[in-house]
Amino acid sequence: MADMPDKIDREESAEIGRRRKLRNWGLLLALVAFSGLFYAVTIVKLMKPH
């Protein structure tokens, strides 16, 4: 990592911000999907007659 510059320009900073935003949206989507899966499994288990 010795050849990495100390400072990044405005375009690189904007690109890093865009990538971070996309990654955060992806994580949000995964979290919502996972929560929905748990919710659906719970509802199915509660509705199952004993």
N, CA, C and O of each residue as an XYZ file, in Angstrom:
200
protein
N       0.809     -1.191      0.000
C       0.000      0.000      0.000
C       0.854      1.258      0.000
O       0.354      2.350      0.268
N       2.111      1.114     -0.292
C       3.016      2.254     -0.294
C       2.738      3.190     -1.454
O       3.049      4.377     -1.361
N       2.159      2.697     -2.554
C       1.924      3.552     -3.702
C       0.558      4.224     -3.691
O       0.157      4.808     -4.698
N      -0.171      4.157     -2.571
C      -1.453      4.852     -2.485
C      -1.210      6.330     -2.181
O      -0.387      6.659     -1.326
N      -1.915      7.216     -2.871
C      -1.729      8.645     -2.597
C      -2.299      9.019     -1.227
O      -3.212      8.371     -0.715
N      -1.736     10.078     -0.655
C      -2.200     10.533      0.651
C      -3.584     11.160      0.582
O      -4.375     11.051      1.518
N      -3.867     11.818     -0.539
C      -5.152     12.511     -0.689
C      -5.841     12.007     -1.943
O      -5.189     11.582     -2.896
N      -7.160     12.057     -1.933
C      -7.928     11.672     -3.116
C      -8.637     12.911     -3.644
O      -8.945     13.832     -2.889
N      -8.892     12.923     -4.944
C      -9.547     14.091     -5.515
C     -11.063     13.998     -5.333
O     -11.592     13.019     -4.806
N     -11.722     15.024     -5.777
C     -13.172     15.136     -5.580
C     -13.939     14.026     -6.294
O     -14.916     13.509     -5.753
N     -13.513     13.654     -7.499
C     -14.201     12.595     -8.255
C     -14.080     11.245     -7.549
O     -15.050     10.491     -7.465
N     -12.885     10.948     -7.042
C     -12.692      9.685     -6.329
C     -13.522      9.657     -5.058
O     -14.092      8.626     -4.699
N     -13.585     10.789     -4.382
C     -14.385     10.878     -3.161
C     -15.871     10.662     -3.469
O     -16.572      9.979     -2.723
N     -16.341     11.247     -4.568
C     -17.741     11.074     -4.958
C     -18.016      9.616     -5.327
O     -19.074      9.081     -4.998
N     -17.063      8.973     -6.009
C     -17.224      7.565     -6.380
C     -17.282      6.681     -5.138
O     -18.088      5.753     -5.072
N     -16.441      6.963     -4.168
C     -16.468      6.190     -2.917
C     -17.815      6.382     -2.225
O     -18.377      5.430     -1.683
N     -18.329      7.604     -2.241
C     -19.633      7.879     -1.633
C     -20.751      7.126     -2.344
O     -21.652      6.591     -1.697
N     -20.697      7.082     -3.689
C     -21.726      6.347     -4.438
C     -21.672      4.854     -4.123
O     -22.705      4.213     -3.928
N     -20.472      4.316     -4.076
C     -20.333      2.885     -3.764
C     -20.827      2.577     -2.356
O     -21.476      1.557     -2.126
N     -20.514      3.463     -1.421
C     -20.949      3.257     -0.039
C     -22.475      3.301      0.044
O     -23.088      2.505      0.755
N     -23.080      4.238     -0.688
C     -24.539      4.363     -0.674
C     -25.194      3.109     -1.265
O     -26.176      2.604     -0.722
N     -24.642      2.610     -2.384
C     -25.179      1.389     -2.992
C     -25.041      0.194     -2.050
O     -25.958     -0.618     -1.925
N     -23.897      0.096     -1.394
C     -23.688     -1.005     -0.448
C     -24.681     -0.906      0.718
O     -25.229     -1.917      1.156
N     -24.906      0.299      1.211
C     -25.855      0.471      2.308
C     -27.269      0.096      1.889
O     -27.998     -0.522      2.666
N     -27.671      0.462      0.662
C     -28.999      0.083      0.176
C     -29.113     -1.432      0.031
O     -30.157     -2.014      0.326
N     -28.038     -2.062     -0.422
C     -28.026     -3.523     -0.539
C     -28.163     -4.191      0.814
O     -28.895     -5.170      0.956
N     -27.457     -3.664      1.815
C     -27.563     -4.219      3.165
C     -28.955     -4.005      3.739
O     -29.490     -4.881      4.418
N     -29.542     -2.848      3.470
C     -30.909     -2.590      3.929
C     -31.882     -3.584      3.307
O     -32.742     -4.138      3.991
N     -31.736     -3.804      2.006
C     -32.607     -4.752      1.313
C     -32.452     -6.161      1.894
O     -33.446     -6.855      2.108
N     -31.220     -6.581      2.146
C     -30.977     -7.904      2.726
C     -31.580     -8.004      4.127
O     -32.165     -9.030      4.475
N     -31.446     -6.962      4.923
C     -32.001     -6.964      6.278
C     -33.526     -7.023      6.254
O     -34.134     -7.756      7.035
N     -34.143     -6.254      5.361
C     -35.608     -6.272      5.249
C     -36.087     -7.644      4.772
O     -37.084     -8.162      5.276
N     -35.386     -8.230      3.809
C     -35.763     -9.560      3.308
C     -35.630    -10.609      4.408
O     -36.501    -11.466      4.561
N     -34.553    -10.544      5.166
C     -34.330    -11.499      6.251
C     -35.396    -11.340      7.338
O     -35.905    -12.332      7.860
N     -35.730    -10.094      7.678
C     -36.777     -9.834      8.677
C     -38.128    -10.328      8.177
O     -38.898    -10.912      8.941
N     -38.419    -10.099      6.905
C     -39.678    -10.576      6.331
C     -39.763    -12.096      6.349
O     -40.831    -12.659      6.586
N     -38.647    -12.753      6.102
C     -38.619    -14.216      6.154
C     -38.948    -14.708      7.558
O     -39.763    -15.616      7.721
N     -38.319    -14.115      8.575
C     -38.621    -14.505      9.956
C     -40.084    -14.235     10.304
O     -40.725    -15.045     10.974
N     -40.606    -13.105      9.852
C     -42.005    -12.763     10.108
C     -42.925    -13.808      9.468
O     -43.867    -14.282     10.104
N     -42.651    -14.161      8.223
C     -43.492    -15.138      7.524
C     -43.427    -16.503      8.198
O     -44.454    -17.162      8.358
N     -42.249    -16.929      8.590
C     -42.114    -18.226      9.271
C     -42.876    -18.213     10.588
O     -43.527    -19.198     10.938
N     -42.802    -17.118     11.314
C     -43.519    -17.008     12.588
C     -45.028    -17.078     12.370
O     -45.721    -17.781     13.106
N     -45.547    -16.366     11.380
C     -46.983    -16.378     11.095
C     -47.432    -17.776     10.696
O     -48.484    -18.236     11.142
N     -46.655    -18.455      9.868
C     -47.016    -19.808      9.432
C     -47.040    -20.754     10.622
O     -47.935    -21.593     10.725
N     -46.072    -20.633     11.520
C     -46.038    -21.503     12.700
C     -47.221    -21.209     13.627
O     -47.778    -22.135     14.217
N     -47.607    -19.959     13.762
C     -48.730    -19.615     14.625
C     -50.057    -20.075     14.045
O     -50.976    -20.403     14.794
N     -50.170    -20.104     12.736
C     -51.409    -20.497     12.085
C     -51.571    -22.030     12.001
O     -52.676    -22.521     11.773
N     -50.497    -22.765     12.182
C     -50.555    -24.208     12.070
C     -51.373    -24.786     13.240
O     -51.073    -24.503     14.400
N     -52.409    -25.597     12.939
C     -53.210    -26.188     14.030
C     -52.391    -27.259     14.771
O     -51.561    -27.953     14.184
N     -52.652    -27.364     16.061
C     -51.923    -28.360     16.857
C     -52.709    -29.611     16.980
O     -52.258    -30.564     17.615
